[in-house]
Amino acid sequence: ILAQLNLKGVDGVAISSLDPVTQSPLINRVCEDALVVTYDSDAPLSARDTYVGASNLAAGKLAAQLVREACPQGGEVACVLVNLTKENMIERRDGFEAAINAPTDDKSADAGPTYEVVDFLVDESDDKSCRELIAKTLDEHPDLVCFVGMNARHGPLLMRVLKDEDRLGKITVITFDDAPATLDGLAAGHV
């Protein structure tokens, strides 16, 4: 799309980079003719003018904090991500991993519960694949205490599979964004 973009009469372009390393040369070419802003997923090595978005590293750390609050006993956790090529997803995963078993309140890591991240499930934006990955993880990890959905579409998918597997309300769901089904799950106490 970017390579074929007609920039005549365009003042600016906003891009959420799928692969910041390989897309930077193309973004740089677009920068020659228009103002370029990246959002959601940055391309920091490109000549883009600025990035607009949240700190995804902080978002991942916050998700880990929410897991610790919602599942104070510790246990097995699985995370669902769209991909691991976009910088925002890599940063969310990294923030989550850094914080999930980090010491809190000047306590050593041995003092509190521990969390085992059993997998980072990558669904490549395929709902069917996502449902299959969630169901497989439930089968392989019967003691799972929490799923973390790193993208807006994961909350509704997680709740659907957990309901189908009769595990809704038995496994904690932590997820991002405000999809209507996620908000309904929040109101019902499932998220």
DOZAZA-572308 format. One record per residue: x, y, z of N, C-alpha, C in turn. Coordinates in steps of 0.2 Angstrom, whole numbers, padded with zeros to 4 digits, always signed. Example, Ala and Ser with C-alpha at 12.3 -4.5 7.8 and 13.67 -1.06 7.14 Angstrom:
<pts>
+0066-0028+0039+0062-0022+0039+0066-0016+0039+0064-0011+0035+0068-0005+0036+0064+0000+0039
</pts>
This chain:
<pts>
+0004-0006+0000+0000+0000+0000+0004+0006+0000+0009+0006+0004+0014+0012+0005+0018+0013-0002+0020+0008-0005+0024+0008-0011+0019+0011-0017+0013+0010-0017+0009+0012-0022+0005+0019-0020+0006+0021-0015+0003+0027-0012+0004+0033-0017-0001+0037-0019+0000+0043-0023+0000+0049-0018+0006+0052-0017+0007+0057-0012+0005+0064-0014+0003+0065-0021+0001+0071-0023-0005+0074-0019-0005+0080-0016-0010+0083-0013-0011+0080-0006-0006+0076-0003-0006+0073+0003-0001+0077+0008-0003+0079+0013+0001+0083+0018+0005+0078+0022+0001+0073+0024+0004+0068+0029+0001+0061+0029+0005+0057+0032+0003+0050+0032+0005+0047+0039+0000+0043+0041+0000+0040+0048+0001+0032+0047+0006+0030+0050+0008+0023+0049+0009+0019+0055+0006+0013+0056+0007+0008+0061+0011+0003+0058+0018+0003+0059+0022-0001+0056+0022-0009+0058+0021-0013+0053+0021-0020+0054+0027-0023+0056+0032-0021+0052+0039-0023+0053+0044-0017+0052+0046-0014+0058+0049-0007+0058+0056-0008+0054+0059-0013+0055+0066-0014+0052+0066-0014+0044+0062-0018+0042+0061-0019+0034+0057-0014+0031+0053-0011+0035+0048-0005+0032+0052+0002+0032+0057+0003+0036+0060+0009+0037+0062+0012+0030+0065+0009+0026+0067+0012+0019+0061+0014+0016+0056+0011+0016+0050+0013+0012+0047+0019+0016+0047+0019+0022+0044+0025+0026+0048+0031+0025+0055+0030+0024+0060+0035+0022+0058+0038+0016+0056+0034+0011+0054+0037+0004+0048+0041+0005+0043+0039+0009+0037+0042+0010+0038+0049+0013+0043+0049+0018+0045+0055+0021+0048+0061+0016+0050+0059+0011+0053+0063+0006+0047+0068+0003+0041+0065+0003+0036+0069+0000+0030+0071+0005+0030+0069+0011+0025+0070+0016+0027+0069+0023+0024+0073+0027+0025+0072+0034+0023+0065+0036+0027+0061+0040+0025+0054+0042+0025+0054+0050+0020+0051+0052+0019+0050+0059+0017+0043+0060+0021+0040+0065+0019+0033+0066+0015+0033+0073+0011+0028+0073+0006+0027+0079+0005+0020+0081+0004+0018+0087+0003+0012+0089+0009+0007+0089+0012+0007+0083+0019+0003+0083+0024+0007+0079+0029+0009+0082+0034+0014+0080+0039+0011+0075+0042+0015+0071+0048+0013+0067+0053+0018+0068+0056+0017+0074+0061+0022+0077+0067+0023+0072+0069+0018+0068+0075+0019+0064+0073+0023+0057+0067+0024+0056+0065+0028+0050+0066+0035+0051+0065+0039+0046+0065+0046+0046+0058+0049+0048+0053+0046+0051+0047+0048+0053+0048+0054+0057+0043+0059+0057+0043+0065+0061+0042+0063+0068+0037+0059+0070+0036+0058+0077+0032+0051+0078+0032+0049+0084+0028+0043+0086+0022+0045+0091+0016+0043+0090+0011+0044+0094+0008+0038+0097+0008+0037+0103+0006+0031+0106+0008+0030+0113+0005+0025+0116+0007+0023+0123+0014+0020+0123+0017+0020+0129+0022+0016+0130+0020+0008+0131+0022+0004+0126+0019-0003+0126+0023-0007+0131+0029-0005+0133+0033-0008+0138+0030-0007+0145+0027-0001+0146+0024+0001+0152+0017-0003+0152+0014-0004+0146+0007-0007+0146+0008-0015+0147+0014-0018+0145+0015-0025+0147+0016-0026+0154+0020-0021+0157+0021-0021+0164+0015-0020+0168+0010-0016+0166+0004-0015+0169+0000-0021+0169+0000-0025+0163-0004-0031+0162-0001-0036+0167+0005-0036+0168+0008-0041+0173+0006-0039+0180+0006-0033+0182+0003-0030+0188-0004-0033+0189-0008-0032+0184-0015-0034+0185-0016-0042+0186-0011-0046+0183-0011-0053+0184-0010-0054+0191-0005-0051+0194-0003-0052+0201-0008-0050+0206-0012-0045+0204-0017-0043+0208-0023-0047+0208-0025-0050+0202-0031-0054+0201-0029-0061+0203-0023-0063+0203-0021-0070+0204-0016-0070+0209-0017-0068+0215-0012-0067+0221-0009-0074+0223-0012-0079+0221-0009-0086+0223-0003-0088+0218-0002-0084+0212+0003-0086+0207+0000-0092+0203+0004-0095+0199+0002-0100+0194+0004-0099+0187+0001-0103+0183+0002-0103+0176-0002-0098+0172+0001-0095+0168-0002-0089+0164+0000-0090+0157-0004-0089+0152-0003-0089+0145-0005-0082+0142-0001-0080+0137-0002-0073+0134-0004-0074+0127-0009-0071+0124-0011-0071+0117-0009-0064+0114-0005-0065+0108-0003-0059+0104-0005-0060+0097-0006-0054+0093-0007-0055+0086-0001-0057+0082+0005-0054+0084+0011-0056+0081+0017-0054+0085+0023-0056+0083+0029-0053+0087+0034-0050+0082+0031-0047+0077+0035-0043+0072+0034-0035+0073+0028-0033+0076+0027-0026+0077+0030-0024+0084+0033-0019+0084+0037-0016+0090+0032-0016+0096+0026-0014+0095+0022-0013+0101+0020-0020+0104+0020-0025+0100+0019-0032+0103+0025-0035+0106+0031-0033+0103+0037-0035+0106+0038-0032+0113+0037-0025+0113+0037-0021+0119+0032-0024+0125+0026-0025+0123+0021-0028+0128+0023-0034+0131+0026-0039+0126+0028-0045+0129+0034-0044+0133+0039-0040+0131+0045-0038+0135+0043-0035+0142+0039-0031+0142+0036-0027+0148+0033-0033+0153+0029-0037+0150+0026-0042+0154+0031-0047+0157+0035-0049+0153+0040-0054+0156+0045-0051+0161+0046-0044+0160+0051-0041+0165+0047-0040+0172+0040-0039+0172+0037-0038+0178+0033-0043+0181+0032-0049+0178+0027-0054+0181+0030-0057+0187+0037-0058+0187+0040-0061+0193+0044-0056+0197+0044-0050+0195+0048-0045+0198+0047-0044+0206+0052-0043+0210+0050-0041+0217+0046-0035+0218+0042-0035+0223+0038-0029+0224+0039-0027+0231+0038-0021+0233+0039-0018+0239+0045-0020+0243+0050-0020+0239+0057-0021+0242+0058-0029+0245+0053-0033+0242+0054-0040+0244+0058-0044+0239+0061-0049+0241+0064-0053+0236+0059-0057+0232+0061-0059+0226+0057-0063+0222+0055-0070+0225+0058-0072+0230+0057-0078+0233+0051-0078+0238+0050-0071+0240+0045-0070+0246+0038-0071+0244+0036-0070+0238+0029-0070+0236+0028-0076+0231+0022-0076+0228+0020-0081+0223+0024-0080+0217+0024-0086+0213+0027-0085+0207+0022-0087+0201+0024-0084+0195+0020-0085+0189+0024-0089+0184+0021-0094+0181+0025-0097+0175+0021-0095+0169+0025-0092+0165+0022-0090+0158+0023-0096+0154+0017-0100+0153+0018-0106+0149+0019-0105+0142+0016-0100+0139+0017-0099+0132+0015-0091+0130+0018-0089+0124+0015-0083+0121+0012-0086+0114+0006-0086+0114+0002-0088+0108+0002-0083+0103+0004-0084+0097+0004-0079+0092-0001-0082+0086-0006-0078+0085-0012-0080+0081-0012-0077+0074-0007-0072+0073-0007-0068+0066-0014-0066+0064-0018-0063+0069-0024-0060+0067-0029-0065+0064-0028-0071+0066-0033-0076+0063-0037-0079+0069-0044-0077+0069-0048-0079+0074-0049-0086+0075-0049-0090+0070-0049-0098+0071-0043-0100+0074-0037-0098+0072-0031-0100+0074-0031-0098+0082-0033-0092+0083-0033-0090+0090-0037-0095+0095-0043-0096+0093-0047-0101+0096-0044-0107+0097-0041-0110+0092-0038-0116+0093-0032-0116+0097-0028-0111+0097-0022-0110+0102-0024-0110+0109-0030-0106+0110-0032-0106+0117-0035-0112+0119-0039-0116+0115-0041-0122+0117-0036-0127+0118-0031-0127+0114-0025-0132+0115-0021-0130+0122-0020-0124+0123-0017-0122+0129-0021-0124+0135-0028-0124+0135-0032-0126+0140-0031-0134+0142-0031-0137+0136-0030-0145+0136-0023-0146+0139-0018-0143+0137-0011-0144+0139-0009-0142+0146-0013-0137+0149-0012-0134+0155-0018-0133+0159-0020-0139+0162-0026-0139+0166-0026-0134+0172-0020-0133+0175-0020-0128+0181-0019-0121+0179-0020-0119+0173-0019-0112+0171-0024-0108+0175-0021-0102+0177-0025-0097+0181-0027-0091+0178-0023-0090+0172-0025-0083+0169-0022-0083+0161-0027-0080+0157-0025-0078+0150-0024-0071+0150-0019-0069+0146-0018-0061+0145-0019-0060+0138-0024-0056+0136-0025-0055+0129-0021-0048+0127-0016-0048+0123-0012-0042+0122-0015-0037+0117-0021-0039+0114-0024-0035+0109-0031-0035+0110-0035-0029+0107-0042-0028+0108-0046-0034+0106-0044-0038+0101-0048-0043+0099-0048-0049+0103-0043-0050+0108-0042-0056+0112-0047-0057+0117-0050-0051+0120-0054-0052+0126-0061-0056+0124-0064-0053+0118-0070-0057+0116-0068-0064+0114-0063-0066+0111-0061-0072+0109-0060-0077+0115-0056-0074+0120-0055-0078+0126-0061-0080+0130-0066-0075+0130-0072-0076+0134-0076-0082+0130-0076-0081+0124-0080-0086+0120-0077-0093+0121-0071-0094+0120-0068-0101+0121-0068-0103+0128-0067-0099+0133-0068-0101+0140-0075-0103+0141-0080-0099+0138-0087-0101+0139-0088-0108+0136-0086-0109+0130-0087-0115+0126-0083-0121+0130-0078-0120+0134-0074-0125+0137-0077-0126+0145-0082-0122+0146-0084-0122+0153-0079-0120+0158-0075-0115+0156-0070-0112+0161-0071-0105+0162-0076-0102+0159-0077-0094+0160-0079-0093+0168-0075-0089+0171-0076-0087+0178-0071-0092+0182-0068-0097+0179-0063-0101+0183-0056-0099+0181-0055-0096+0175-0048-0093+0173-0049-0086+0172-0044-0082+0175-0044-0075+0175-0042-0072+0168-0046-0067+0166-0044-0064+0159-0042-0057+0160-0036-0055+0158-0033-0049+0158-0033-0047+0151-0035-0041+0148-0035-0040+0141-0035-0032+0140-0033-0030+0134-0032-0023+0132-0038-0020+0129-0039-0014+0129-0044-0010+0125-0052-0011+0128-0056-0008+0124-0063-0008+0126-0068-0011+0121-0067-0016+0118-0071-0020+0114-0078-0021+0118-0084-0020+0115-0090-0021+0118-0091-0027+0122-0088-0033+0119-0089-0039+0123-0084-0039+0129-0078-0036+0128-0074-0036+0134-0077-0032+0139-0080-0026+0138-0083-0022+0143-0089-0026+0146-0093-0030+0142-0098-0034+0145-0095-0039+0150-0089-0042+0148-0086-0047+0152-0083-0044+0158-0081-0038+0158-0079-0034+0164-0085-0033+0169-0090-0031+0166-0096-0030+0170-0099-0036+0173-0098-0042+0170-0100-0049+0173-0095-0052+0177-0089-0048+0178-0084-0051+0182-0079-0056+0179-0079-0057+0173-0075-0062+0169-0068-0059+0167-0068-0052+0167-0062-0049+0164-0059-0045+0170
</pts>
